[in-house]
Amino acid sequence: MFIRQRVFCINSHGLISTCLQILGRFFAGIKRSQGGLEFHMPQMQMLNMFFFRHKTIFFFCLLSSSCFAQDSGNDEDVKHAIHSPYRLSIRGNAMIPHPTSNPAFRNSFNGVYDATLSVNLELYKGLTLGVMYKNSGFQTPANKIPNLNTKQQYNIGGIRVGYDYFITKTVAFSPGICMGQCYIKSYDMILLYASDKIQQYDQGFYFEPELALSFYTEDNFAIGFDLSYEVINTQFDPYKLALEQHSINGYKPSDLVGATQNFNIGFHFVYAFWSKGKKKR
């Protein structure tokens, strides 16, 4: 029992260090230009390499936690429901968005980053309610639209409803739903000829279900992995950004049908505070 706990903690601390190094290099490559943030594709490729080239680390974490769960099941107190001993938590997410819809958006942009910060209050036995802010960026890559670097930036504010289910004392599964309002800014558009359809700003209702798996390395600190699917109730129109003037294959009317949607994958941290004054799990 003790040996498995120790292996899990050592491996988790190594993962924290790796995550922080990747995040530091990633955000160091995002520079502010005159029109807004300037994204660099190597940073996105670097994060993708991190997810796919560190599978052994992730698998070892999951395997260690699975072994720990089997052993800790013998403890008397684990037979009862486990809840966090803290009322408030701060959750931060760093993810890579992958456009899925509509076809015009999917064929024009790549996701660069997706960063979310939320403050959550536990209402009742793992059920949480919080406020959140999200900032994400997209740009046109050379393999989709050559010689163009048009960008979009999302600013989203809203609420988050979640539930923290502790599988063991150190592993938690957390489904949640975020919803709010999304404000979209587009910049670095290049017009080859005049157009009266250009629209730099857009907005729409935002909805995002998410799944998270957290590994607690301290009683009030965890890291973990996230999956989410983001839907924004606005219909992407490439003609508003003059993309049809640069696209090789052009756009069909059916390409413009559908709300803006992204599949996100990444990792997160959780920092909990404001003790309930009860015995720790």
N, C-alpha and C positions, 0 to 999 in steps of 0.2 A: 504493500500500500504506500509506504513512505517513499520507496524507490520510484514508483510510477509517478507519484506527485512531483517529485524532484525533477525527473526527466521532462515532464510536461511543462513545468515552470521555466526550466532552462531553455527549452525549445521556444517557448512563447516569448521570452525576453529577446532571444535572437531574432525572432520574427518582427518584434517591435522595432529593433534597431534597423533591420532591413527596410521596413516600411517607411520609417522616418527618413532614411537616406534617399529612398526613391522619391518621396514627396518633396524633399529639399531640392533635389536636382530638377524635379519636374517644375516646381513653381519658380525656380531660379531661371528657367528658360522661357517664362512668360513675361514679356516686356510690355510696358505701356507705350503705345504710339499715340499720335495726335488724334486719331479717330476712336481710340479705345484700347483694348488689350490686343497685343500682337502675339499670336500663337506660333509655335514652332513645331513642325511635325515630328522631329526626333524625340520630343518629350512624350508624345502620344505613343510612339513606337516603343519607347523605353518602358512605359507602364505596361503595354501589352506583353513585352518580353518578360517583365516581372511576374505577371500572372501565369504565363504559360511555361516559364523556365524554372519556376520555383514550386512545381507541383509536389515534389518530394517533401518540401517543408510543410506545405498545407496538409498533405496526406499523413505525415507523421504526427502533426498536431491532432488531427481527427482520430488517428489510431490510438494515440496516448490518452485522449479524453475518453474514448470508448472503453479502454482498459480500466481507467479510473472509475468510470461509471459502474462497471461490473463489480469492482471491489467495494465502492462506497455504498452499494446497494445493501450491504450487510449491516450498515450502521442503522441504529434504531431511529435516529432523527430524520433520516432520509425517507423513511416510509411515509412521512407526512409531507404535505405540500411545502415547497421551499419558496420563500419570497425574499426580495431584496430588503436589507435592513435600513435602507435609505429612502427618503421621500422624493428627492430631486435628482435628476441626472442630466448631464450634458452629453449629447451624442453628435459626433462629427463623422461625415462620410466623404470619402474620396473615391470617385468612380469614373469609368469610361463609358460614355453613352454611344450606343450603336443605333443610328436611325433605321426605322423599319417602315414608316409610312408618313405621308403618302409617297407614291413612287417618285414624284418629282423631287421631293426632299431627300429621299434615300439615294437617288442617283446624282445629287448635286453636292451634298455635304457629308463630311465625316465628323464624328464627335471628337473633341479634344480633351475636355475635362468636365467633371460634374462634382461640385463641392456643396455639401449641405451641413448646416449646423442647426441643432434643435435643443430646446430646454424643455424637459418633460417632468410632470408631476404625477406621482402614483396616486390614483384615486381610490382603488380598492383591489387588493390582492393581485397585483401585477398589471392591472389595467391602468394605462397612463394616458394623459392628455397634455399636449405641449404646443409651443409655437415654433415655427421653423422658417429658415431662410435658405434659399438655394441659388447658386450662381453657376451657370454652365456655358460652355463655348463650343462653337462649331465653325468649320471653315471648308472652303472648296479645295480639295486636293488635286494634284496634277493628274492623277489617274482617272479623274471624273470630268474635270473641266480644266484643260491645260492653260497655263499663262494667266491664271486668275487667282486672286487670294481674297475673295469676298468672305466676310465673317458675320456670324450672328452671335449675340450674347443674350442669355436669358437671366432675368432677375425675377425670383419667385418668392412670395411671402404667403404664409398660411398657417394651418394647424396640422398637428400630427396626433393620430390616435393609434396607440399600440398596446401590445400585451406581451409581458416578459414571462415566459414559462421556463423555469429552471429544471433542466433535465437532471443535473447533479448540482452540487454546491458550487462548481466552477464552470459549468456549461449552461448557457441559456439560449433558447430559441425564441425569436421575437418577430412575429408578424406585425405589420402596421399599415396604416393608410395615411398618406399626406394629401392635402387638398388646399387650394388657394387660388391666387391670381398670378398669371405669368405676364411679364412685360418683355417684349422682344425688341432688340435694337440690331439693325443691320448696317454695316458700313464697309468701306473699301469697295464699293460698286464702281465698275468701269463701263461707261456708255460709249459704244461705237457710233451710235446715232441717237438723236433725241427721242425720248419716250415720255408720255404723260402718265404712265402707270407706276412710276417709281414711288415706293412707299418704304421709308426708313424704319418706321415704328409700327408695331402690331401688339396685340394682347389677346388673352383668352383665359378661360377657366382651366385650372391645372388639377390633375388627379393622378396619384401614383401609389399603387399597392406595392409593398416591399416585404421581403423575407430576410432575416438576419440570424446568423449563428455567432454567439459571443463566447469567448474564452477568458475567464477571469484570472488574471495573474496576481491581483491583489483583491482584497475584500471589496474595494470600491472602484476598481479599474479593470477594463476588459478591452480586448481587441477581437476582431472577427471579420466575417465575410458577408457581403450583401448581394442580393439580386432584387431588381425592381423593374417595373414597367410603367413608363411615364406617358400620359396622354394629355395633350393640350388642345383645347377646343378652338383651334384656329386652322384654317386650311392654307397650307403653304402654296404660294403662287410665285414661280420663278420669274414671271414677267415683271413683278414688282421690284425685282432686284436686277433686272436686265440680264439675267443669266441666259436667256434664249439667244442673246447676241453672241455668246461665246460657246454654247454647247455644241458639240460635234453632231450628236444624233437628234437634237431638238426635243420637244415635248409634245406628247399627244394629249388630247383633252382628258382621257382617262387617268393620266398621270397626276392630274391636279385634284383628284377625288380622294377625300379622306382627311381625318384630323392628323395633326403632327404627333408622332409617336416614337419613343425611343426605348430600347432595352438597355438597362444599365447593369454593370457588374463591377465590383470593387471591394473595398474593405472599410472598416470603421473603428472608432474607439468609443468607449463609454466611460465617463467619469461621474460617479455618484457621490452625493453629499446630503447633509441634513438628516442625521440619524433619527430613526424612530424611537430610540431609547430602549430597544428590545435586544434580546440575545442575537448575536450575529449568526448567520446561517453556517 
